[in-house]
Amino acid sequence: MPSWKAILFRHLLIWTYKPFQRTPASFHAHIQKERKANPCEPSDKVSAQLTIEETESGGCRVFHATPNDDGPIEARVLYIHGGSFIFDLSPLHWDFIVILATKLRARVTVPLYPLAPEHKLVAMYDMLQPLYDEMAAAKDGTPFWCMGDSAGGTFTLGLTQRALDAGKPMADRLVPISPCVDGTMMNPDLFVVGIEKDPMLSLTGVAISRTLFLGDLKPEDPLITTINGTIKGLPPMFVPLGTDDLLSPDAQLFVQKAKDNGCDVTSILGEGLFHVWFIFPLSEATEAQRQLFDWLRSPRPSGGQ
């Protein structure tokens, strides 16, 4: 049984997310509204808890967040935010970044990658891949972990698959949170979840967003359909999913395929929980995050089996 807070968020998501996904016109209007809101800047509350530096990579802004104290940095995290490849970093993401930086004593690197519809998926990868490769190749004695929610979870897998295919260093561990792993959206189970369960995502909304970010790519391309990419040899993965998430049926297939290919995969399935619940301020998320932190600190092989 989900917590009362999870039930409350479920209703809020239905009221705030479902309406703008009904038509292309309402979707575009919501994009313009979000662009004007400019949610990507850290709040005063966040800035009081973290030391935040800003650099540039590939012409885009990159934040680097560390705990606001003199203690040692014990890990490096590349956190790639979600938002259907269209929407920017949000206050919800910043709150989770605070948790990552403070609980893991990590330097969390957060890129503001180019967004659709102004930019397409290939351009996003072109910006993110050099940053990923640089962090993976760095040897400063701290582990490098790549994480992301939703679209960021897709990038977490896709960037690592490209590094694997190129014979380059990879992140030591991956945390794709509620990732999109199949851009074709052809799994019949999606219709059941999307219509009957998911309070946040809709098949119509996903179809609209796909037309905005794919460009010349086909939906089955491994850049978006990472289940079609190289899986054998990927680093250990921790994959949080929810039963009431439109993307979960395909993500569960990815988890099983990764296990079948000898990968070290830990997956948790939140019963009655929605898309990216793992980063929401929920009791279920707090407990699951503790599991993640224990997993990150546990000894594991550095790559796939």
Rosetta silent file (secondary structure, phi, psi, omega in degrees, C-alpha in Angstrom):
SEQUENCE: MPSWKAILFRHLLIWTYKPFQRTPASFHAHIQKERKANPCEPSDKVSAQLTIEETESGGCRVFHATPNDDGPIEARVLYIHGGSFIFDLSPLHWDFIVILATKLRARVTVPLYPLAPEHKLVAMYDMLQPLYDEMAAAKDGTPFWCMGDSAGGTFTLGLTQRALDAGKPMADRLVPISPCVDGTMMNPDLFVVGIEKDPMLSLTGVAISRTLFLGDLKPEDPLITTINGTIKGLPPMFVPLGTDDLLSPDAQLFVQKAKDNGCDVTSILGEGLFHVWFIFPLSEATEAQRQLFDWLRSPRPSGGQ
SCORE:     score description
SCORE:     0.000 S_00000001
   1 L     0.000  121.582  177.991    0.000    0.000    0.000 S_00000001
   2 L   -62.414  153.334  177.944    1.528    3.349   -1.019 S_00000001
   3 L   -66.524  162.555  179.095    1.971    5.974    1.685 S_00000001
   4 H   -61.325  -32.915  179.884   -0.588    8.783    2.068 S_00000001
   5 H   -69.220  -38.018  176.744    1.978   11.179    0.639 S_00000001
   6 H   -64.979  -38.182  177.596    2.437    9.001   -2.449 S_00000001
   7 H   -65.208  -40.838  177.871   -1.344    8.938   -2.902 S_00000001
   8 H   -62.420  -46.279  178.337   -1.438   12.738   -2.596 S_00000001
   9 H   -62.158  -36.708  178.036    1.304   13.139   -5.191 S_00000001
  10 H   -56.108  -47.264 -179.664   -0.563   10.737   -7.473 S_00000001
  11 H   -66.829  -39.207  177.990   -3.584   13.068   -7.484 S_00000001
  12 H   -62.698  -39.636  179.839   -1.405   16.146   -7.966 S_00000001
  13 H   -65.898  -40.716  178.075    0.294   14.529  -10.951 S_00000001
  14 H   -59.004  -41.662 -177.097   -3.039   13.656  -12.543 S_00000001
  15 H   -75.026  -31.800 -172.425   -4.133   17.294  -12.239 S_00000001
  16 H  -100.575  -29.731 -174.584   -0.869   18.884  -13.361 S_00000001
  17 L   -99.797  -41.024 -174.761    0.695   16.496  -15.897 S_00000001
  18 L   -62.781  -42.590 -173.666   -2.119   14.747  -17.719 S_00000001
  19 H   -59.242  -43.159 -174.261   -3.950   17.822  -19.125 S_00000001
  20 H   -74.207   -9.964 -178.841   -1.094   19.323  -21.165 S_00000001
  21 H   -90.896    4.684 -172.272   -0.373   15.975  -22.842 S_00000001
  22 L   -74.524  -35.543 -177.774   -3.763   15.736  -24.563 S_00000001
  23 L  -140.710  158.446  174.847   -2.905   17.540  -27.817 S_00000001
  24 H   -57.263  -36.621 -178.814    0.187   18.876  -29.607 S_00000001
  25 H   -65.399  -45.223  179.580   -1.103   22.431  -29.054 S_00000001
  26 H   -68.148  -33.078  178.032   -1.456   22.017  -25.285 S_00000001
  27 H   -65.084  -47.193 -179.908    1.938   20.295  -25.152 S_00000001
  28 H   -64.983  -36.965  177.771    3.658   23.177  -26.968 S_00000001
  29 H   -63.145  -38.068  178.808    1.903   25.725  -24.758 S_00000001
  30 H   -68.533  -37.014  176.677    3.250   23.933  -21.693 S_00000001
  31 H   -59.252  -46.837 -179.239    6.769   23.961  -23.141 S_00000001
  32 H   -63.953  -38.330  177.351    6.606   27.738  -23.551 S_00000001
  33 H   -62.313  -43.836 -179.405    5.267   28.148  -20.020 S_00000001
  34 H   -68.509  -36.048  178.728    8.128   26.065  -18.604 S_00000001
  35 H   -61.471  -40.950 -179.236   10.729   27.948  -20.646 S_00000001
  36 H   -69.470  -30.548 -177.626    9.571   31.243  -19.121 S_00000001
  37 H   -69.785  -27.066  178.082    9.642   29.801  -15.595 S_00000001
  38 L    49.800   62.799 -173.462   13.401   29.067  -15.901 S_00000001
  39 L   -79.974   -0.928 -168.245   13.422   26.386  -13.173 S_00000001
  40 L   -76.315  -18.535 -177.325   17.030   25.291  -13.637 S_00000001
  41 L   -73.698  140.715  176.110   18.667   27.706  -11.185 S_00000001
  42 L   -67.764  141.695  178.486   19.323   26.401   -7.644 S_00000001
  43 L   -74.349  169.868  176.141   17.157   28.014   -4.978 S_00000001
  44 H   -61.323  -36.857  179.111   18.558   29.907   -2.007 S_00000001
  45 H   -62.519  -44.230  178.361   17.731   26.880    0.146 S_00000001
  46 H   -65.871  -44.550 -178.336   19.757   24.591   -2.122 S_00000001
  47 H   -63.282  -26.549  178.479   22.630   27.077   -2.356 S_00000001
  48 H   -74.615  -20.970 -177.269   22.788   27.227    1.444 S_00000001
  49 H   -99.141  -18.104 -175.566   23.354   23.467    1.614 S_00000001
  50 E  -129.359  154.040  165.480   25.791   23.062   -1.273 S_00000001
  51 E   -94.230  120.180 -173.753   28.817   24.733   -2.771 S_00000001
  52 E  -118.387  121.965  174.882   27.881   25.206   -6.421 S_00000001
  53 E  -109.879  157.823  179.448   30.327   26.019   -9.175 S_00000001
  54 E  -129.848  131.775  175.204   29.483   26.571  -12.817 S_00000001
  55 E  -128.015 -169.909  179.263   31.509   25.673  -15.905 S_00000001
  56 E  -133.485  142.510  175.963   30.773   25.176  -19.585 S_00000001
  57 E  -144.449  124.778  179.673   30.928   22.101  -21.794 S_00000001
  58 L    59.590   29.988 -179.761   30.001   21.991  -25.451 S_00000001
  59 L    81.022    6.328 -178.298   28.518   25.464  -25.201 S_00000001
  60 E  -117.978  152.773  178.762   26.182   24.452  -22.366 S_00000001
  61 E   -72.712  143.993  176.717   26.153   25.291  -18.672 S_00000001
  62 E  -134.861  123.956  175.410   27.325   22.634  -16.216 S_00000001
  63 E   -92.550  146.925  174.008   26.779   22.828  -12.450 S_00000001
  64 E  -128.368  115.081 -174.754   29.103   21.109   -9.971 S_00000001
  65 E  -112.576  131.918  177.270   27.622   20.633   -6.495 S_00000001
  66 E  -133.018  159.940  177.185   29.540   19.553   -3.387 S_00000001
  67 E   -58.102  144.954 -175.841   28.686   19.464    0.330 S_00000001
  68 L   -86.409   58.682  177.705   28.972   22.865    1.956 S_00000001
  69 L  -152.817 -174.840 -176.279   31.734   21.869    4.387 S_00000001
  70 L   -98.936   10.175 -178.310   35.437   21.048    4.481 S_00000001
  71 L   -70.541  165.864 -178.432   35.069   17.260    4.478 S_00000001
  72 L   -72.704  151.775  173.267   36.638   15.028    1.811 S_00000001
  73 L   -90.258  125.168 -172.679   34.930   14.216   -1.484 S_00000001
  74 L  -107.449   -7.753 -179.415   34.448   10.454   -1.706 S_00000001
  75 E  -160.118  159.697  174.349   32.761   10.031   -5.107 S_00000001
  76 E  -119.133  131.535 -178.410   31.999   11.739   -8.406 S_00000001
  77 E  -124.037  129.586  166.964   28.481   11.628   -9.834 S_00000001
  78 E   -98.009  110.426  179.970   27.282   12.660  -13.274 S_00000001
  79 E  -106.665  121.972 -177.512   23.578   13.358  -12.761 S_00000001
  80 E  -111.515  115.539 -173.624   21.516   13.798  -15.928 S_00000001
  81 L   -73.176  155.227  175.021   18.072   15.214  -15.310 S_00000001
  82 L   -92.693 -176.421 -178.779   14.893   13.953  -16.908 S_00000001
  83 L   140.779   33.814  177.422   12.079   15.835  -18.591 S_00000001
  84 L    60.736   21.727 -176.523   11.115   13.981  -21.780 S_00000001
  85 L    66.831   11.577 -172.823   14.258   15.405  -23.460 S_00000001
  86 L  -124.683  -38.930 -172.583   12.280   18.678  -23.527 S_00000001
  87 L  -101.185  152.047 -169.307   11.973   20.118  -20.023 S_00000001
  88 L   -87.380  175.847  173.643   14.748   21.564  -17.897 S_00000001
  89 L   -53.640  136.679 -173.777   16.240   20.852  -14.501 S_00000001
  90 L  -121.485  168.386  174.700   13.591   21.378  -11.793 S_00000001
  91 H   -56.953  -34.744  177.194   13.460   22.058   -8.033 S_00000001
  92 H   -60.288  -41.817  177.283   12.640   18.369   -7.523 S_00000001
  93 H   -63.706  -43.902 -178.922   15.936   17.475   -9.203 S_00000001
  94 H   -61.430  -39.028  178.325   17.843   19.985   -7.084 S_00000001
  95 H   -62.376  -38.280  178.420   16.423   18.499   -3.874 S_00000001
  96 H   -71.261  -35.605  177.136   17.641   15.066   -4.969 S_00000001
  97 H   -62.548  -38.620  175.103   21.041   16.491   -5.915 S_00000001
  98 H   -58.528  -45.038  179.442   21.338   17.834   -2.354 S_00000001
  99 H   -61.465  -46.543 -179.314   20.680   14.314   -1.049 S_00000001
 100 H   -61.021  -47.984 -176.262   23.257   12.774   -3.383 S_00000001
 101 H   -64.298  -42.599 -174.345   25.962   15.309   -2.582 S_00000001
 102 H   -81.544  -42.438 -177.465   25.491   15.210    1.191 S_00000001
 103 H   -72.994  -33.779 -178.111   24.713   11.537    1.785 S_00000001
 104 H   -98.637   -4.076 -173.963   27.411   10.258   -0.579 S_00000001
 105 L    50.476   55.140 -172.392   29.907   13.073    0.053 S_00000001
 106 E  -114.968  153.822  165.920   30.006   13.434   -3.699 S_00000001
 107 E   -92.180  112.309 -175.208   30.840   16.056   -6.286 S_00000001
 108 E  -102.054  116.526  179.390   27.693   15.984   -8.404 S_00000001
 109 E   -95.945  126.585 -172.595   28.083   17.252  -11.960 S_00000001
 110 E  -127.590  100.912 -179.138   24.801   18.376  -13.517 S_00000001
 111 E   -83.224  140.510  171.097   24.819   19.343  -17.214 S_00000001
 112 L   -95.615   82.403 -175.162   22.127   21.533  -18.751 S_00000001
 113 L   -71.565  157.952 -179.862   22.090   19.703  -22.056 S_00000001
 114 L   -63.510  145.531 -171.744   20.339   21.189  -25.123 S_00000001
 115 L  -115.377  152.832  170.621   16.609   20.483  -25.205 S_00000001
 116 L   -78.241  158.045    4.032   13.989   19.649  -27.810 S_00000001
 117 L   -84.053   -5.962 -178.727   12.249   20.877  -29.851 S_00000001
 118 L   -64.943  -31.181 -178.615   15.030   23.389  -30.543 S_00000001
 119 L  -129.071  155.932 -177.839   17.606   20.570  -30.511 S_00000001
 120 L  -108.242  172.484 -171.238   17.411   16.876  -31.353 S_00000001
 121 H   -59.099  -39.860 -179.567   18.636   13.776  -29.548 S_00000001
 122 H   -60.152  -40.971  178.771   21.901   13.475  -31.491 S_00000001
 123 H   -64.962  -34.119  177.646   22.884   17.022  -30.437 S_00000001
 124 H   -65.346  -45.915  176.966   22.166   16.135  -26.815 S_00000001
 125 H   -62.281  -39.163 -179.406   24.476   13.121  -27.012 S_00000001
 126 H   -61.781  -31.335  177.640   27.120   15.238  -28.758 S_00000001
 127 H   -79.383  -41.851 -172.050   27.163   17.571  -25.758 S_00000001
 128 H   -78.627  -34.627 -172.835   26.991   14.904  -23.046 S_00000001
 129 H   -60.614  -45.747  178.441   29.392   12.264  -24.382 S_00000001
 130 H   -60.757  -36.801  178.485   32.641   14.296  -24.017 S_00000001
 131 H   -65.944  -45.135  176.683   31.687   15.201  -20.447 S_00000001
 132 H   -59.475  -49.018 -177.323   30.936   11.559  -19.639 S_00000001
 133 H   -61.415  -39.524  179.621   34.165   10.373  -21.276 S_00000001
 134 H   -63.802  -44.194 -179.311   36.222   12.961  -19.401 S_00000001
 135 H   -68.846  -37.115  179.962   34.775   11.948  -16.040 S_00000001
 136 H   -68.498  -32.421 -177.466   35.156    8.236  -16.789 S_00000001
 137 H   -83.534  -18.195 -177.339   38.809    8.668  -17.788 S_00000001
 138 L   -65.349  140.024 -179.603   39.750   10.802  -14.770 S_00000001
 139 L  -125.069   88.419  179.702   41.855    9.026  -12.165 S_00000001
 140 L  -118.657   11.832  177.514   41.624   10.871   -8.868 S_00000001
 141 L    87.146   -1.720  177.674   41.071    7.900   -6.579 S_00000001
 142 L  -110.388  148.245  177.619   37.289    8.365   -6.306 S_00000001
 143 L   -70.730  153.326  177.641   34.632    6.208   -8.002 S_00000001
 144 E  -115.148  120.319 -179.651   32.607    7.648  -10.874 S_00000001
 145 E  -118.706  135.425  177.687   28.889    6.919  -10.915 S_00000001
 146 E  -108.871  129.519 -177.532   26.452    7.941  -13.653 S_00000001
 147 E  -137.309  157.582  173.574   22.806    8.500  -12.721 S_00000001
 148 E  -175.576  154.675  179.171   19.703   10.002  -14.240 S_00000001
 149 E  -108.828  141.356  175.684   15.929    9.938  -14.090 S_00000001
 150 L    56.881 -115.460  175.860   13.574    9.238  -16.995 S_00000001
 151 H   -57.757  -35.148  176.362   15.288   10.729  -20.082 S_00000001
 152 H   -65.035  -30.645  174.184   18.381   11.048  -17.891 S_00000001
 153 H   -68.485  -36.194  174.842   18.166    7.317  -17.249 S_00000001
 154 H   -62.164  -46.586  177.304   18.149    6.764  -20.994 S_00000001
 155 H   -62.092  -39.327  178.534   21.293    8.886  -21.311 S_00000001
 156 H   -54.324  -44.382  179.213   22.889    7.002  -18.407 S_00000001
 157 H   -76.503  -46.934 -175.262   22.563    3.786  -20.396 S_00000001
 158 H   -64.193  -42.287  177.875   23.134    5.219  -23.877 S_00000001
 159 H   -62.994  -40.014 -179.573   26.304    7.148  -23.010 S_00000001
 160 H   -70.497  -38.315  176.839   27.764    4.079  -21.325 S_00000001
 161 H   -63.116  -38.918  178.046   26.867    1.837  -24.248 S_00000001
 162 H   -66.757  -39.280  176.195   28.636    4.226  -26.615 S_00000001
 163 H   -64.571  -42.110  178.737   31.716    4.236  -24.388 S_00000001
 164 H   -61.283  -46.405 -179.517   31.609    0.431  -24.233 S_00000001
 165 H   -63.631  -31.349 -178.656   31.317    0.136  -28.026 S_00000001
 166 L   -88.257   -1.243 -178.560   34.247    2.550  -28.479 S_00000001
 167 L    70.758   25.406 -179.341   36.445    0.701  -25.987 S_00000001
 168 L   -97.010  164.084  176.021   36.597    3.754  -23.714 S_00000001
 169 L   -59.953  147.498  179.273   36.448    3.884  -19.898 S_00000001
 170 L  -118.778  166.713  171.961   32.968    3.631  -18.411 S_00000001
 171 L   -59.647  150.786  179.078   31.339    4.739  -15.184 S_00000001
 172 L   -70.509  -33.792  177.604   31.970    2.363  -12.287 S_00000001
 173 E  -148.300  154.127 -177.629   28.234    2.031  -11.634 S_00000001
 174 E  -121.136  141.064  175.765   24.992    3.101  -13.274 S_00000001
 175 E  -131.843   81.170  174.429   21.722    4.244  -11.718 S_00000001
 176 E   -82.618  115.622 -175.635   19.061    4.648  -14.432 S_00000001
 177 E   -98.407  116.750 -179.386   15.899    5.752  -12.588 S_00000001
 178 L    47.154   52.811 -173.853   12.636    4.933  -14.408 S_00000001
 179 L   -76.813  152.928  164.741   14.453    5.027  -17.761 S_00000001
 180 L   -85.312  118.104 -178.709   12.908    4.982  -21.208 S_00000001
 181 L  -115.398   -3.041 -179.492   14.608    1.992  -22.844 S_00000001
 182 L  -144.940  103.193 -178.275   12.310    1.471  -25.852 S_00000001
 183 L   -77.467   -6.192  179.859   11.281    4.413  -27.991 S_00000001
 184 L   -75.991  -27.038  179.990    9.044    2.293  -30.209 S_00000001
 185 L    54.247   40.610 -176.824    6.375    2.052  -27.481 S_00000001
 186 L  -100.689   -4.909 -179.694    5.092   -1.160  -29.076 S_00000001
 187 L   -67.943  120.947 -178.170    4.878   -3.306  -25.943 S_00000001
 188 L   -61.326  -23.733  178.617    1.157   -4.118  -25.425 S_00000001
 189 H   -64.718  -23.737  179.732    1.638   -3.965  -21.652 S_00000001
 190 H   -63.797  -32.556 -178.369    2.189   -0.212  -22.000 S_00000001
 191 H   -67.430  -38.541  178.592   -1.441    0.277  -22.974 S_00000001
 192 H   -65.851  -49.555 -178.350   -2.666   -1.328  -19.762 S_00000001
 193 H   -66.682  -44.273 -175.970   -0.304    0.670  -17.541 S_00000001
 194 H   -65.175  -36.381 -176.829   -0.714    3.914  -19.466 S_00000001
 195 H   -87.201  -39.451 -170.245   -4.502    3.870  -19.471 S_00000001
 196 H   -99.286  -22.773 -169.188   -5.292    2.244  -16.131 S_00000001
 197 L  -123.595  -45.114 -168.437   -2.411    3.064  -13.780 S_00000001
 198 L   -71.169  120.677  179.081    0.038    5.843  -14.686 S_00000001
 199 L   -86.652   -6.139 -169.520   -0.943    9.233  -13.170 S_00000001
 200 L  -116.308  -51.271 -176.039    1.879   11.128  -14.867 S_00000001
 201 L  -100.407  152.311  174.737    2.716    9.852  -18.360 S_00000001
 202 L  -134.387  154.648  177.989    0.383    9.087  -21.249 S_00000001
 203 H   -62.254  -37.318  177.903    0.891    7.305  -24.540 S_00000001
 204 H   -63.822  -45.271  179.612   -0.289   10.431  -26.363 S_00000001
 205 H   -62.549  -41.747  178.531    2.192   12.620  -24.495 S_00000001
 206 H   -64.654  -40.773  179.387    5.068   10.239  -25.169 S_00000001
 207 H   -63.661  -40.387  178.734    4.137   10.101  -28.862 S_00000001
 208 H   -65.583  -47.421 -178.311    4.081   13.910  -29.079 S_00000001
 209 H   -62.377  -36.445 -179.668    7.409   14.313  -27.294 S_00000001
 210 H   -60.409  -37.983  179.142    8.987   11.672  -29.525 S_00000001
 211 H   -67.460  -20.762 -175.920    8.207   13.748  -32.630 S_00000001
 212 H   -87.696  -28.045 -174.602    9.996   16.699  -31.018 S_00000001
 213 H  -111.957  -17.036 -174.131   13.330   15.109  -30.083 S_00000001
 214 L   -69.528  -37.004 -175.031   13.983   12.214  -32.485 S_00000001
 215 L    64.449 -128.062 -178.666   14.890   14.253  -35.555 S_00000001
 216 L   -86.967   -2.239 -179.794   16.109   11.878  -38.267 S_00000001
 217 L   -73.707  148.722  171.910   16.512    8.943  -35.883 S_00000001
 218 L   -87.095  152.218 -177.688   14.171    5.988  -36.030 S_00000001
 219 L   -58.047  -26.782 -178.506   12.414    5.006  -32.777 S_00000001
 220 L   -84.772   -0.550  179.454   14.323    1.719  -32.641 S_00000001
 221 L   -60.834  137.298 -178.593   17.738    3.452  -32.697 S_00000001
 222 L   -59.729  -18.134  177.213   19.843    2.453  -29.651 S_00000001
 223 L   -64.106  -29.022  175.939   20.270    6.121  -28.708 S_00000001
 224 L  -112.556  -36.489  178.386   16.645    6.046  -27.524 S_00000001
 225 L   -99.345   78.014 -173.615   15.907    2.310  -27.515 S_00000001
 226 H   -67.529  -16.444  175.872   18.826    1.282  -25.342 S_00000001
 227 H   -66.818  -18.186  175.435   17.482   -2.252  -25.038 S_00000001
 228 H   -89.304   -7.812 -179.523   18.717   -2.611  -28.653 S_00000001
 229 L   -84.466 -178.328  178.668   22.213   -1.402  -27.721 S_00000001
 230 L   -68.130  127.572 -178.190   25.186   -3.343  -26.369 S_00000001
 231 L  -114.622  -42.639  179.207   24.330   -4.764  -22.953 S_00000001
 232 L   -61.796  125.338 -179.551   26.925   -7.426  -22.242 S_00000001
 233 L   102.766   -3.001  177.687   29.828   -5.742  -20.473 S_00000001
 234 L   -68.966  153.350  178.503   27.909   -2.871  -18.881 S_00000001
 235 L   -66.650  169.506  175.245   28.894   -1.847  -15.324 S_00000001
 236 L   -55.458  143.202 -175.919   26.807   -2.848  -12.289 S_00000001
 237 E  -128.523  143.535  171.624   23.374   -1.231  -12.330 S_00000001
 238 E  -120.572  117.460 -169.525   20.785   -0.196   -9.730 S_00000001
 239 E  -123.084   99.881  175.961   17.412    0.325  -11.430 S_00000001
 240 E   -82.480  129.548 -179.601   14.467    1.784   -9.457 S_00000001
 241 E  -132.895  167.455  176.214   11.092    1.232  -11.149 S_00000001
 242 E  -131.682  146.931 -178.568    7.406    1.581  -10.253 S_00000001
 243 L   -66.750  -27.705 -175.323    4.447   -0.637  -11.101 S_00000001
 244 L  -103.639   38.703 -179.307    2.338    2.371  -12.131 S_00000001
 245 L  -117.677  124.262 -179.933    4.865    3.828  -14.566 S_00000001
 246 L   -53.077  -33.390 -176.473    4.213    3.687  -18.301 S_00000001
 247 L   -85.207   -7.218 -172.608    7.917    3.047  -18.936 S_00000001
 248 H   -67.637  -41.342 -179.493    8.217    0.234  -16.403 S_00000001
 249 H   -56.277  -43.892  178.399    7.197   -2.791  -18.542 S_00000001
 250 H   -69.521  -38.295  179.486    9.989   -2.128  -21.039 S_00000001
 251 H   -64.090  -35.957  176.909   12.469   -1.279  -18.281 S_00000001
 252 H   -65.930  -35.877  175.042   11.720   -4.604  -16.602 S_00000001
 253 H   -64.901  -39.014  177.306   12.488   -6.344  -19.898 S_00000001
 254 H   -62.012  -45.717  179.927   15.791   -4.448  -20.035 S_00000001
 255 H   -57.363  -45.655 -179.130   16.664   -5.561  -16.500 S_00000001
 256 H   -66.529  -39.852  178.551   16.005   -9.189  -17.391 S_00000001
 257 H   -63.944  -39.165  178.379   17.980   -8.922  -20.641 S_00000001
 258 H   -64.074  -42.994  177.616   20.907   -7.398  -18.735 S_00000001
 259 H   -62.985  -41.771  179.150   20.840  -10.238  -16.212 S_00000001
 260 H   -63.181  -25.581  178.631   20.676  -12.780  -19.045 S_00000001
 261 L   -93.371   13.626  173.946   23.801  -11.126  -20.495 S_00000001
 262 L    83.746   12.103  179.283   25.711  -11.563  -17.242 S_00000001
 263 L   -79.181  151.949  175.780   25.355   -8.018  -15.921 S_00000001
 264 L   -87.522  105.017 -174.780   25.239   -7.264  -12.209 S_00000001
 265 E  -127.486  127.695  170.110   21.778   -5.700  -11.814 S_00000001
 266 E  -113.417  124.407 -179.280   19.844   -4.748   -8.701 S_00000001
 267 E  -128.241  139.763  173.703   16.292   -3.597   -9.380 S_00000001
 268 E  -120.537  140.527 -177.033   13.540   -2.461   -7.040 S_00000001
 269 E  -119.098  107.061 -178.585    9.899   -2.246   -8.087 S_00000001
 270 E   -74.495  113.665 -177.560    7.798    0.212   -6.096 S_00000001
 271 L   -69.809  124.649  179.460    4.321   -1.263   -5.711 S_00000001
 272 L    73.897   13.001 -175.963    1.653    1.268   -6.639 S_00000001
 273 L  -107.000  153.727 -167.575    4.303    3.904   -7.352 S_00000001
 274 L  -101.043 -176.212 -178.008    4.589    6.183  -10.350 S_00000001
 275 L   -56.603  132.265  178.738    7.247    7.476  -12.750 S_00000001
 276 L    50.496   29.952  175.793   10.485    8.668  -11.035 S_00000001
 277 H   -54.645  -25.575 -174.810    8.943    8.225   -7.567 S_00000001
 278 H   -60.726  -25.200 -179.107   12.498    7.503   -6.418 S_00000001
 279 H  -104.357    4.788  177.526   13.392   11.218   -6.395 S_00000001
 280 L   -82.848  157.041  177.789   10.150   12.433   -4.788 S_00000001
 281 L   -77.825   74.016 -177.352    9.978   13.373   -1.077 S_00000001
 282 L  -123.357  151.904  175.530    8.334   10.079   -0.069 S_00000001
 283 H   -62.882  -36.132  177.905    9.003    7.611    2.735 S_00000001
 284 H   -62.737  -39.116 -179.793    9.255    4.898    0.075 S_00000001
 285 H   -69.555  -40.409  179.326   11.930    6.912   -1.725 S_00000001
 286 H   -59.262  -44.120  179.354   13.910    7.560    1.458 S_00000001
 287 H   -67.208  -42.662  179.770   14.091    3.840    2.182 S_00000001
 288 H   -65.761  -35.438  177.247   14.954    2.983   -1.430 S_00000001
 289 H   -65.497  -36.172  175.021   17.675    5.643   -1.446 S_00000001
 290 H   -60.280  -40.822  177.178   19.214    4.012    1.622 S_00000001
 291 H   -62.061  -41.442  178.222   19.352    0.781   -0.373 S_00000001
 292 H   -61.443  -46.641 -176.849   21.050    2.642   -3.219 S_00000001
 293 H   -63.948  -39.668  176.055   23.660    4.189   -0.935 S_00000001
 294 H   -63.450  -40.982 -179.912   24.438    0.800    0.633 S_00000001
 295 H   -64.461  -42.654  179.989   24.698   -0.709   -2.856 S_00000001
 296 H   -63.543  -32.155 -178.342   27.060    2.018   -4.053 S_00000001
 297 H   -86.826  -10.201 -177.745   29.334    1.429   -1.079 S_00000001
 298 L   -79.950  148.269  178.233   29.320   -2.362   -1.435 S_00000001
 299 L   -69.319  134.571  179.069   32.207   -4.111   -3.242 S_00000001
 300 L  -152.217  156.467  174.494   31.344   -5.103   -6.796 S_00000001
 301 L   -63.050  153.656 -173.667   33.152   -5.823  -10.063 S_00000001
 302 L   -82.798   -9.056 -179.701   33.762   -2.704  -12.140 S_00000001
 303 L  -148.327 -175.794  179.700   32.138   -3.982  -15.316 S_00000001
 304 L   -66.071  161.817 -176.903   29.845   -6.597  -16.761 S_00000001
 305 L   -77.705    0.000    0.000   30.555  -10.260  -16.296 S_00000001
